[in-house]
Each structure stands twice: as C-alpha cells, then as structure tokens.
C-alpha cells in the first residue's frame, strides 16, 4: 500500500486536522474512515510519504490500530466534554492520551486535535461567540 501523506508526514503520530494555510479542516470522521480502509486492506508493506516503509502485515495492523484507537479516544473525550458543558480550552488542557495509546506529537498535537474536533462538531461560531461572551461578562463586572 502506498499511502503518501494520508496519515500526515510522520507515521504513528497524531494527525494535524487543521492547517494554518487556510485549507479546509480535515474532518476526524474522514481520517478515521481512511485509517479503517487502509487497515482492512491487510497490506504486507506500507509506504508513506516520508521515512522507511513499514513492513509486515501484523506490524502494520498493530500500528494502524493504535493510531485509530488514539484518535478515537480523543474524539470520544471531546464529545463527552462538550456534552458535560466544558469549554474547548478546558478540554485542550485536560485531554491526554493514556499511556497505552501514546503516539507521536510532531506535526499534530492532542490539544490541536481537541480544538479541531470541537470545531468539527460545533462549527466555528459557538467557539468564537464563547470568547466574546466571556470578554463581555468580564467587562460588565
């Protein structure tokens, strides 16, 4: 399987779901679907956009499973936090991967994924409106 940079420039790392270039966000649901598609291929060799090829069907599957589980963990934690009424900034500070799901944080970080997933599920307006409301409340008191 030749995946190019489907999973980002560094394999076995947290994806960067948002760019600073103004590109459209990379939806976490699409990322997870892509991961699932590749892991179901049962490839013996995985060639990414950077680095050495990943060799061995079991090794590839284990790495893809870990990436899927790590990103799913963050997604589920964000949704749970949103449902509990937490702010995006609280969740960015609080959500951490458990030891068994830790993957690299190079071009993407857990806190960045939290924000991207928050915006994917709430849209841009609620996040920005929250900041305005907090500023107004601080000014009024």
C-alpha positions in Angstrom: 0.0 0.0 0.0 1.3 3.4 -0.9 -0.4 5.9 1.3 1.7 9.0 0.7 0.9 11.6 3.4 -2.6 10.2 4.1 -1.7 9.9 7.8 0.5 13.0 7.9 4.2 13.5 7.4 5.1 11.3 10.4 3.6 7.8 10.7 2.3 6.7 14.0 1.7 10.2 15.1 -1.3 12.5 16.0 -2.7 14.0 12.8 -2.8 17.7 12.3 -6.5 18.1 11.5 -6.3 21.9 10.9 -3.8 23.9 8.9 -2.6 27.4 9.3 -2.7 27.9 5.5 -6.4 28.4 5.4 -7.1 24.9 3.9 -10.5 23.4 4.8 -10.3 21.4 8.0 -9.6 17.7 7.8 -12.5 16.0 9.5 -11.7 13.4 12.1 -14.5 11.2 10.8 -12.9 11.1 7.4 -9.4 10.5 8.9 -10.8 7.5 10.9 -12.6 6.1 7.8 -9.3 6.4 5.8 -7.4 4.6 8.6 -10.0 1.9 8.7 -9.9 1.4 4.9 -6.1 1.0 4.9 -6.0 -1.3 7.9 -8.7 -3.6 6.3 -6.5 -4.0 3.2 -4.2 -6.3 5.1 -1.1 -4.8 3.4 2.3 -6.5 3.9 4.1 -3.3 3.0 3.1 0.3 3.8 5.0 3.1 2.0 4.2 6.5 3.5 5.2 9.9 2.2 8.3 10.1 4.5 10.5 7.6 6.2 11.2 4.0 5.7 8.5 1.6 4.6 6.6 -0.2 7.4 6.9 -3.9 6.9 4.8 -6.9 8.0 1.0 -7.4 8.0 0.8 -7.8 11.8 3.1 -4.8 12.5 1.2 -2.5 10.1 -2.2 -3.6 11.5 -1.0 -3.0 15.1 0.3 0.5 14.2 -2.9 1.4 12.4 -5.0 0.0 15.3 -3.0 2.2 17.7 -3.5 5.3 15.6 -7.2 4.6 15.2 -7.7 4.0 18.9 -5.7 7.1 19.9 -7.6 9.4 17.6 -10.9 7.8 18.5 -10.1 8.2 22.2 -9.5 12.0 21.7 -12.7 12.3 19.6 -14.8 10.5 22.2 -13.3 12.6 25.1 -14.1 15.8 23.2 -17.7 14.8 22.6 -18.1 13.7 26.3 -16.5 17.0 27.4 -18.8 19.0 25.1 -21.8 17.1 26.5 -20.6 17.9 30.0 -20.5 21.6 29.2 -16.8 22.1 29.2 -15.1 24.7 27.1 -12.7 23.9 24.3 -9.9 25.4 26.3 -10.7 23.2 29.4 -10.6 20.2 27.1 -7.4 21.3 25.4 -5.7 21.4 28.8 -7.3 18.2 30.2 -7.4 15.6 27.5 -4.3 13.4 27.4 -3.7 10.0 25.8 -3.5 7.1 28.2 0.0 5.5 28.2 -1.0 2.5 26.0 -2.3 4.9 23.3 0.5 7.4 23.2 1.6 8.2 19.7 4.0 10.9 18.4 3.1 14.6 18.6 5.2 16.3 15.9 3.1 17.9 13.2 -0.1 17.4 15.2 -0.7 17.5 18.9 -3.6 16.2 21.1 -4.6 19.7 22.1 -4.8 20.8 18.4 -6.9 17.7 17.6 -9.2 18.6 20.5 -9.8 22.0 19.1 -10.3 20.7 15.5 -12.7 18.1 16.7 -14.6 20.7 18.8 -15.0 22.9 15.8 -16.0 20.0 13.6 -18.8 19.2 16.0 -19.8 22.7 17.0 -18.9 24.9 14.0 -16.8 28.0 14.1 -19.4 30.3 15.5 -20.0 28.8 19.0 -16.3 28.8 19.8 -15.8 32.4 18.8 -19.1 33.5 20.4 -18.0 31.9 23.7 -14.8 34.2 23.7 -16.9 37.3 23.0 -19.4 36.3 25.8 -16.6 35.7 28.3 -15.0 39.1 27.4 -18.3 40.9 27.7 -19.0 39.3 31.1 -15.6 40.3 32.4 -16.1 43.9 31.2 -19.6 44.2 32.7 -18.4 43.1 36.1 
